[in-house]
């Protein structure tokens, strides 16, 4: 019988954090509506994936099969995609609140395509050769996926900068979306760097099979928790938009548009 290790403790911490977060994010999707939830649906996906991943990690206490480790590695690789798209959704919501959105809808579509391709490349690379050796020496597909994740982060920062420069034209209350993304961006960078090191360096500190747990906690687990908590906190402060809401600004924003 296996014993609970430091890594298992991190998995338990994730369950404690993400079980309630899953229900909170689900409530926000219900509250704001699926189409106008501002990216909270991706937090539902992320928290669910993290719960499954943590369960897989804990399952290794009694089951040391390669399949369980592969499942945990896949759940870990999936994490970046929904977090990036959740932040993108919040920027999209702020952009749509403007009388004349500065970013075209296709901009966000392109961002999500790149992020989904990154996810597909990563999962394909991991599952192509499901062996412990492959987790320590990943193939080209995984590495390309990691690079695309970094590209997605850069594009997210550009979108944030553009909207920040035009923040005076964003509808009242929707600037909080920019605040949430601005707080999350540094933590997303650290999380992305950790993922890149995990699959490019693959040494005793950074590897998907038995890397340093403290480094994982500091550079990955805590960053993800902060991002989720920030987005959920901001979500409760956002106004619920009407079903036919599109880009109708409040009177103050409308006046600013006329004076601009």
C-alpha positions, -999 to 999 in steps of 0.1 A, spaced: 0 0 0 14 34 -9 17 64 14 6 100 9 35 120 -4 42 157 -8 29 155 -44 -2 139 -31 -7 168 -7 -5 192 -36 -32 172 -53 -54 174 -22 -49 211 -21 -61 213 -57 -92 193 -48 -99 217 -19 -95 247 -42 -112 235 -73 -142 215 -61 -160 247 -48 -145 267 -77 -162 244 -102 -196 251 -87 -189 288 -84 -178 291 -120 -209 270 -131 -231 295 -112 -215 324 -129 -222 308 -163 -258 303 -153 -260 339 -139 -245 357 -169 -257 333 -196 -237 309 -218 -231 334 -246 -223 364 -225 -205 347 -195 -173 365 -203 -151 333 -204 -164 317 -172 -174 286 -192 -137 280 -197 -132 282 -159 -158 254 -156 -137 233 -180 -105 242 -163 -116 234 -127 -132 201 -139 -99 191 -156 -79 200 -125 -103 179 -103 -98 149 -127 -61 155 -128 -58 156 -90 -78 124 -87 -55 107 -112 -25 119 -91 -40 105 -59 -49 73 -77 -11 66 -82 -9 60 -44 -23 25 -51 -20 23 -88 14 29 -104 4 21 -140 17 42 -168 -19 50 -179 -26 69 -147 5 90 -150 -3 97 -187 -38 108 -177 -24 132 -151 1 146 -176 -26 152 -202 -48 170 -176 -18 191 -167 -11 201 -203 -48 210 -208 -47 236 -181 -32 265 -200 -57 265 -228 -89 272 -208 -71 298 -186 -59 317 -217 -94 315 -233 -111 326 -200 -89 357 -200 -96 362 -237 -134 359 -230 -131 387 -204 -113 410 -229 -140 401 -255 -167 411 -231 -150 445 -224 -145 450 -261 -182 443 -270 -193 468 -244 -179 497 -265 -201 516 -289 -174 509 -315 -153 479 -306 -116 484 -313 -109 447 -318 -127 428 -345 -145 396 -335 -122 377 -357 -93 388 -335 -106 367 -306 -115 339 -330 -79 337 -342 -67 338 -307 -88 308 -297 -78 289 -329 -41 293 -319 -48 282 -284 -69 252 -294 -42 242 -319 -16 244 -291 -38 222 -270 -43 197 -298 -5 196 -306 3 190 -269 -22 163 -263 -13 146 -295 24 147 -287 18 132 -252 -5 104 -263 16 95 -294 40 74 -273 25 68 -239 56 57 -220 75 71 -191 105 78 -214 83 98 -237 71 120 -208 108 129 -200 118 133 -236 88 149 -254 85 149 -292 83 179 -315 45 182 -314 45 189 -276 73 216 -280 54 233 -309 23 233 -287 42 250 -259 55 277 -283 20 284 -295 9 288 -259 35 315 -255 23 331 -287 -12 331 -273 0 348 -241 17 375 -262 -15 381 -282 -34 383 -250 -11 410 -237 -14 429 -270 -52 428 -268 -51 439 -232 -28 469 -241 -51 480 -270 -82 479 -248 -64 496 -220 -55 525 -242 -92 529 -251 -105 521 -216 -124 554 -214 -148 541 -241 -156 509 -223 -190 507 -207 -193 514 -170 -183 484 -149 -168 465 -177 -133 479 -170 -131 453 -143 -125 427 -170 -93 445 -179 -83 447 -143 -88 409 -139 -67 401 -170 -40 426 -160 -36 408 -127 -37 374 -143 -12 381 -171 20 378 -149 8 346 -133 -1 332 -168 35 341 -179 50 321 -150 27 292 -157 36 293 -194 73 294 -187 69 264 -163 52 245 -191 79 253 -216 107 243 -192 87 211 -183 88 199 -219 120 215 -232 144 209 -204 131 177 -189 156 173 -161 152 163 -124 135 197 -117 113 200 -147 96 169 -161 61 157 -162 67 123 -145 87 130 -113 98 167 -114 104 189 -84 71 192 -65 80 225 -48 88 241 -82 55 228 -96 36 242 -66 53 276 -69 54 280 -107 22 262 -117 -3 252 -90 -4 285 -71 -4 306 -103 -35 287 -116 -53 291 -83 -47 328 -82 -59 332 -118 -91 313 -111 -98 331 -78 -92 366 -95 -115 358 -124 -143 344 -102 -141 373 -78 -144 398 -107 -172 377 -121 -194 384 -91 -190 422 -95 -200 423 -132 -235 433 -142 -258 407 -157 -263 417 -193 -297 414 -210 -302 387 -235 -304 412 -264 -274 431 -251 -248 437 -278 -227 468 -278 -251 493 -262 -230 515 -239 -244 535 -210 -252 572 -213 -218 583 -199 -199 562 -225 -222 574 -252 -214 610 -244 -177 603 -244 -181 587 -278 -198 618 -292 -171 641 -277 -142 619 -290 
